[in-house]
């Protein structure tokens, strides 16, 4: 199958790119065949996350989103930031970058389903249930290194790799430009980065793990719109991490625990630390009498500004978390991922037949995404000095150094 633009991954970045491309095609009265492939059985199936969404990029992409029955229902009402010891909690001033005035607590899976609906209404082809398993390269002598699409995985194969009765061979999908929006540590993105040496001029990426659960709790324990973050116990002072609780509608709360994967204790179990966290007196009472609805985990890019690789290569480009646009001190990456995808779509639309679209990186560096990540570039690395020096630096930096 042949397309103008092929997008790997139906997360916020991939869907935003597809919407922007379709909008530009419609505005300019041009035909543009856009395809999004998604490994999940449906859009949102692999996105278990309560999130706080900053609407900056959404306002640019779909200015009238409030009129389109969006899943953004719960505006944040209060921020709380705690330092936990084993039995006590101490309320600290919320760092400026963690304040959530005007933001919304959402289910990221529902948000992606809504974005998919907006994309399909604009004529985008979305194929869920098809995992991209192989990168396709041009085999002609003149363009041997150009990406020309992907191959989807075979269906109906047992764990040994043998074909079953319902076997169906994967499909080859070709495109003039391929956007990789696989999310953190994407399997094809890793191959692209290695093949084209995209990290030649950047620092290495660093990672964290985020463990997440969705709970339904008693109404008397629920504070709609409240956001709670904590640092400290149960982690020791040499381990980077912390928690979040987001109070959604329907007496639900999304709770999560993030640990940097540079922890030094080889016996530390992130899952066990998360469970210990829920036994703290401050936290335990929130969940008493409640019911866990779902749970999961995901990797997180924590390198930030210094770890963003070269984003373009012949025939394609990287957007969103697959490139590492997460703002770690904010604990947010959706708005930056979406903006990177919007810029990518704009540059592809203008230069679709070019081999490598270098203008994408040039325009991205002029945008608020680059400025935002630059300002907080040293906060995560500061914790390598230890918990208290890192905490003091991350408190001083936004007020005095202002990212400089």
Phi and psi in degrees as a GROMACS rama.xvg file:
@    title "Ramachandran Plot"
@    xaxis  label "Phi"
@    yaxis  label "Psi"
@TYPE xy
-115.538  136.651  UNK-2
-136.083  163.598  UNK-3
-77.1328  -47.8817  UNK-4
-131.402  131.559  UNK-5
-115.68  131.496  UNK-6
-120.138  125.56  UNK-7
-98.4438  104.675  UNK-8
114.072  123.231  UNK-9
-105.209  51.0745  UNK-10
-91.7623  -170.28  UNK-11
-57.731  -37.8372  UNK-12
-70.5305  -52.2711  UNK-13
-58.5725  -43.5406  UNK-14
-68.8612  -37.0808  UNK-15
-63.3407  -40.9406  UNK-16
-62.021  -43.4266  UNK-17
-65.1336  -40.42  UNK-18
-64.7555  -46.1801  UNK-19
-63.4669  -41.6155  UNK-20
-60.8885  -44.6057  UNK-21
-66.1767  -38.0574  UNK-22
-62.3061  -45.0327  UNK-23
-64.9954  -39.4296  UNK-24
-62.5806  -42.4133  UNK-25
-66.2612  -44.0723  UNK-26
-63.8927  -35.5858  UNK-27
-97.9833  6.59529  UNK-28
53.4887  49.5917  UNK-29
-120.122  151.639  UNK-30
-87.2684  128.927  UNK-31
-141.017  118.869  UNK-32
-93.4593  109.673  UNK-33
-115.98  134.473  UNK-34
-129.46  135.948  UNK-35
-118.937  125.507  UNK-36
-105.926  140.198  UNK-37
-135.821  128.299  UNK-38
-70.4753  -27.6671  UNK-39
-68.6224  156.791  UNK-40
-63.4792  -24.0064  UNK-41
-147.75  162.768  UNK-42
-62.4505  131.866  UNK-43
93.6905  -9.65669  UNK-44
-63.5067  -29.2549  UNK-45
-102.765  15.4634  UNK-46
-120.601  83.909  UNK-47
-92.5598  103.197  UNK-48
-164.204  127.974  UNK-49
-84.7305  140.855  UNK-50
-144.479  156.858  UNK-51
-103.702  118.271  UNK-52
-100.886  123.299  UNK-53
-85.2863  126.135  UNK-54
-87.1456  8.78091  UNK-55
-51.7424  -50.6676  UNK-56
-72.8519  -37.9962  UNK-57
-62.5554  -38.7928  UNK-58
-59.8183  -35.2828  UNK-59
-74.9341  -39.7077  UNK-60
-76.4581  -48.3312  UNK-61
-132.885  82.2012  UNK-62
-56.4261  -29.6769  UNK-63
-100.366  32.8559  UNK-64
-60.062  -27.8371  UNK-65
-66.3801  -22.7645  UNK-66
-91.3068  -2.40524  UNK-67
-108.259  29.486  UNK-68
51.6837  48.0992  UNK-69
-73.9282  159.132  UNK-70
-81.9979  10.4494  UNK-71
-84.6994  94.7356  UNK-72
-113.698  -31.4684  UNK-73
-108.207  103.388  UNK-74
-79.981  142.388  UNK-75
-64.9368  140.229  UNK-76
-113.076  -27.052  UNK-77
-157.832  140.398  UNK-78
-111.332  134.943  UNK-79
-130.287  137.306  UNK-80
-131.113  119.792  UNK-81
-121.839  145.297  UNK-82
-102.231  122.201  UNK-83
-101.266  136.75  UNK-84
-108.686  -175.188  UNK-85
-58.0986  -38.5974  UNK-86
-124.897  -3.53003  UNK-87
-128.45  164.651  UNK-88
-134.856  143.425  UNK-89
-126.379  121.867  UNK-90
-76.3576  127.396  UNK-91
-112.538  159.184  UNK-92
-61.4062  136.764  UNK-93
-70.6314  124.241  UNK-94
-57.2911  145.138  UNK-95
-53.7972  -40.7444  UNK-96
-70.7603  -12.7436  UNK-97
-101.809  0.787223  UNK-98
-74.027  145.023  UNK-99
-122.143  26.824  UNK-100
-56.987  126.278  UNK-101
82.3506  -0.913537  UNK-102
-90.2692  168.412  UNK-103
-124.234  138.246  UNK-104
-86.1809  124.878  UNK-105
-137.026  164.56  UNK-106
-90.1231  117.754  UNK-107
-65.6179  -32.0171  UNK-108
-63.0074  -45.0568  UNK-109
-65.8533  -35.8864  UNK-110
-63.1199  -41.7099  UNK-111
-66.9937  -38.158  UNK-112
-61.508  -39.5353  UNK-113
-67.4575  -42.3659  UNK-114
-61.363  -39.0245  UNK-115
-61.3168  -40.1079  UNK-116
-62.1674  -42.4425  UNK-117
-62.9313  -39.8214  UNK-118
-66.1274  -44.6847  UNK-119
-65.8242  -34.2015  UNK-120
-65.3101  -22.5407  UNK-121
-92.2735  1.30032  UNK-122
97.5456  11.6719  UNK-123
-75.9222  137.664  UNK-124
-87.0421  121.274  UNK-125
-118.548  123.25  UNK-126
-114.888  93.0205  UNK-127
-77.1358  157.34  UNK-128
84.7879  10.6761  UNK-129
-124.297  105.433  UNK-130
-85.0819  132.375  UNK-131
-74.2634  120.572  UNK-132
-111.879  -17.5077  UNK-133
-150.732  142.116  UNK-134
-88.9756  135.738  UNK-135
-101.775  132.639  UNK-136
-116.382  153.574  UNK-137
-64.6076  131.839  UNK-138
-96.6186  -2.10351  UNK-139
-73.7038  153.964  UNK-140
-63.8669  -31.494  UNK-141
-75.1689  -25.7206  UNK-142
-135.527  42.9274  UNK-143
-63.1171  -23.5331  UNK-144
-98.3961  5.15682  UNK-145
-83.3574  131.387  UNK-146
-74.65  130.502  UNK-147
-121.299  6.82096  UNK-148
148.17  -160.62  UNK-149
-141.016  162.719  UNK-150
-111.398  133.697  UNK-151
-83.2103  158.765  UNK-152
-70.4951  153.898  UNK-153
-70.0194  147.608  UNK-154
-106.298  154.154  UNK-155
74.4735  45.7234  UNK-156
-122.967  135.273  UNK-157
-81.9861  179.996  UNK-158
-66.4819  -17.6514  UNK-159
-89.2056  -5.76115  UNK-160
92.5225  3.6478  UNK-161
-81.9001  148.407  UNK-162
-77.0575  136.509  UNK-163
-98.5737  178.59  UNK-164
-61.2912  -31.8787  UNK-165
-94.3772  23.1391  UNK-166
-58.2737  135.932  UNK-167
-140.105  122.824  UNK-168
-68.3149  149.389  UNK-169
-64.8766  164.163  UNK-170
-106.13  145.345  UNK-171
-92.8275  121.979  UNK-172
-113.694  121.316  UNK-173
-108.183  149.419  UNK-174
-155.529  156.77  UNK-175
-69.9401  -35.4013  UNK-176
-138.999  137.598  UNK-177
-117.384  125.496  UNK-178
-101.467  124.17  UNK-179
-96.0269  114.385  UNK-180
-130.066  51.7424  UNK-181
-79.6823  -9.93071  UNK-182
85.8484  -175.983  UNK-183
-58.168  130.558  UNK-184
61.2759  39.5816  UNK-185
-60.9396  140.701  UNK-186
-66.1881  -41.3994  UNK-187
-75.8691  -35.5489  UNK-188
-59.6742  -40.5322  UNK-189
-58.4761  -39.8089  UNK-190
-68.8202  -39.3748  UNK-191
-63.1565  -46.3306  UNK-192
-59.9605  -42.0384  UNK-193
-68.9519  -45.6067  UNK-194
-63.4368  -42.4208  UNK-195
-99.6651  8.15673  UNK-196
50.9821  50.0627  UNK-197
-73.7777  -13.5974  UNK-198
-95.8445  12.4886  UNK-199
-55.7353  -37.1942  UNK-200
-112.999  13.1252  UNK-201
-122.719  165.321  UNK-202
-73.9376  166.024  UNK-203
-68.9114  152.786  UNK-204
-75.7517  144.299  UNK-205
-118.372  156.069  UNK-206
-131.903  155.947  UNK-207
-129.64  169.509  UNK-208
-119.931  133.998  UNK-209
-112.37  116.965  UNK-210
-99.2109  134.246  UNK-211
-136.386  145.733  UNK-212
-139.39  149.743  UNK-213
-114.153  125.358  UNK-214
-120.057  148.693  UNK-215
-106.72  121.625  UNK-216
-118.037  170.971  UNK-217
-64.9816  141.975  UNK-218
-54.5052  -36.162  UNK-219
-69.9918  -15.4021  UNK-220
-98.449  1.47804  UNK-221
-105.267  133.137  UNK-222
-124.808  92.9687  UNK-223
-53.7699  127.731  UNK-224
88.293  -3.34903  UNK-225
-78.5823  144.147  UNK-226
-123.956  126.95  UNK-227
-122.826  131.819  UNK-228
-123.41  149.864  UNK-229
-141.03  154.878  UNK-230
-131.072  169.796  UNK-231
96.899  -140.148  UNK-232
-52.6209  141.207  UNK-233
-88.9224  3.6561  UNK-234
-78.8508  149.555  UNK-235
-82.9061  175.37  UNK-236
-72.9083  -5.85539  UNK-237
-100.539  2.86114  UNK-238
-118.828  127.417  UNK-239
-83.9228  131.447  UNK-240
166.442  179.596  UNK-241
175.811  -176.041  UNK-242
-122.804  167.636  UNK-243
-144.085  148.697  UNK-244
-134.426  126.203  UNK-245
-121.126  121.809  UNK-246
-93.7567  106.154  UNK-247
-91.5118  -176.937  UNK-248
-70.4457  170.656  UNK-249
60.3262  35.4898  UNK-250
57.0965  30.356  UNK-251
-101.387  149.014  UNK-252
-135.571  131.558  UNK-253
-96.7485  122.6  UNK-254
-121.355  139.784  UNK-255
-149.518  162.374  UNK-256
-138.037  125.985  UNK-257
-113.342  132.776  UNK-258
-130.456  129.981  UNK-259
-65.9102  135.736  UNK-260
-81.4958  16.1474  UNK-261
-99.0497  20.253  UNK-262
-63.5716  146.515  UNK-263
-91.9782  -23.5583  UNK-264
-81.504  110.888  UNK-265
-68.1936  -14.5371  UNK-266
-92.8042  -4.35545  UNK-267
-67.5681  134.203  UNK-268
-114.934  110.96  UNK-269
-54.04  -38.2517  UNK-270
-63.2063  -45.6308  UNK-271
-65.8905  -36.632  UNK-272
-63.9469  -38.9022  UNK-273
-61.1724  -45.0364  UNK-274
-66.4943  -37.6568  UNK-275
-63.6199  -40.6749  UNK-276
-54.4189  -38.7704  UNK-277
-72.0895  -8.42113  UNK-278
-92.8014  -2.97167  UNK-279
-64.6586  138.51  UNK-280
-52.4901  -35.9711  UNK-281
-68.0435  -32.3002  UNK-282
-96.5853  -38.7978  UNK-283
-55.249  -41.0758  UNK-284
-66.2739  -23.6847  UNK-285
-66.3929  -35.9425  UNK-286
-97.6266  -4.59647  UNK-287
-60.6656  126.601  UNK-288
79.1788  4.86379  UNK-289
-92.26  -179.408  UNK-290
-138.141  128.267  UNK-291
-78.2653  129.493  UNK-292
-96.752  -42.0431  UNK-293
-156.317  166.118  UNK-294
-156.765  159.689  UNK-295
178.787  -170.153  UNK-296
-153.411  159.522  UNK-297
-152.387  156.498  UNK-298
-80.8168  153.483  UNK-299
-130.464  136.5  UNK-300
-77.3202  126.053  UNK-301
-119.224  3.12359  UNK-302
-73.6932  -31.0855  UNK-303
67.2197  -147.568  UNK-304
-51.8942  -45.521  UNK-305
-70  -15.978  UNK-306
-107.135  7.72306  UNK-307
-75.7054  122.295  UNK-308
-79.4187  177.459  UNK-309
-59.6669  137.784  UNK-310
-102.606  -9.0686  UNK-311
-123.045  156.275  UNK-312
-158.494  165.376  UNK-313
-57.7259  117.888  UNK-314
92.6675  0.558572  UNK-315
-174.377  -177.599  UNK-316
-158.305  168.637  UNK-317
-110.1  140.434  UNK-318
-136.483  159.667  UNK-319
67.8704  -149.434  UNK-320
-69.439  -18.8213  UNK-321
-65.4192  -25.2754  UNK-322
-94.4803  -22.5151  UNK-323
100.457  46.6355  UNK-324
-92.9786  18.3736  UNK-325
-71.3217  135.034  UNK-326
-90.9474  98.984  UNK-327
-63.7923  -47.7134  UNK-328
-60.935  -30.8705  UNK-329
-76.7122  -20.122  UNK-330
55.9747  44.2899  UNK-331
-142.313  140.198  UNK-332
-142.421  -6.36354  UNK-333
-67.1986  -46.2279  UNK-334
-66.2445  -38.5802  UNK-335
-71.8697  -37.0416  UNK-336
-62.2252  -44.274  UNK-337
-63.5452  -42.9029  UNK-338
-64.7984  -40.7281  UNK-339
-59.9778  -38.2224  UNK-340
-70.7137  -36.6392  UNK-341
-62.5154  -45.8055  UNK-342
-64.8885  -40.929  UNK-343
-58.8315  -44.808  UNK-344
-62.1183  -42.63  UNK-345
-62.0667  -42.2268  UNK-346
-74.6355  -34.2501  UNK-347
-64.3549  -42.5243  UNK-348
-60.1701  -37.3151  UNK-349
-79.0914  -26.2539  UNK-350
-133.27  35.8165  UNK-351
-59.6048  -29.138  UNK-352
-90.3005  -2.32116  UNK-353
-72.778  150.163  UNK-354
-65.5338  -50.8535  UNK-355
-129.14  127.351  UNK-356
-96.6375  80.8642  UNK-357
-68.7072  -21.7277  UNK-358
-64.1529  -21.197  UNK-359
-59.794  -50.2201  UNK-360
-66.0208  -38.3745  UNK-361
-62.1188  -44.5527  UNK-362
-70.9081  -35.8499  UNK-363
-61.9455  -38.3009  UNK-364
-70.5429  -14.228  UNK-365
-92.5018  -6.35947  UNK-366
-91.7529  171.37  UNK-367
-68.2498  -20.6764  UNK-368
-62.1087  -48.7881  UNK-369
-63.0396  -43.5847  UNK-370
-63.0188  -43.1618  UNK-371
-63.5587  -44.844  UNK-372
-71.3978  -33.4545  UNK-373
-62.6711  -41.0915  UNK-374
-63.3679  -27.9859  UNK-375
-111.594  18.3884  UNK-376
-63.4648  -24.241  UNK-377
-103.108  -2.53062  UNK-378
-70.7073  -47.6814  UNK-379
-63.5793  -47.2496  UNK-380
-61.2247  -25.9825  UNK-381
-60.8389  -26.6424  UNK-382
-72.9553  -8.09575  UNK-383
-68.3545  -18.2896  UNK-384
-77.6585  -12.7974  UNK-385
123.708  166.23  UNK-386
-61.8596  -55.5042  UNK-387
-69.1065  -44.6126  UNK-388
-59.4057  -40.261  UNK-389
-64.3705  -41.6587  UNK-390
-65.9559  -43.3557  UNK-391
-62.9756  -44.4363  UNK-392
-61.644  -44.4422  UNK-393
-69.2825  -19.2418  UNK-394
-82.772  -38.5353  UNK-395
-77.0961  -39.8473  UNK-396
-52.7191  -49.5906  UNK-397
-67.1191  -25.9085  UNK-398
-89.0946  -40.7487  UNK-399
-103.684  -56.0423  UNK-400
-74.9562  -29.0197  UNK-401
50.8864  42.1343  UNK-402
81.5627  0.267844  UNK-403
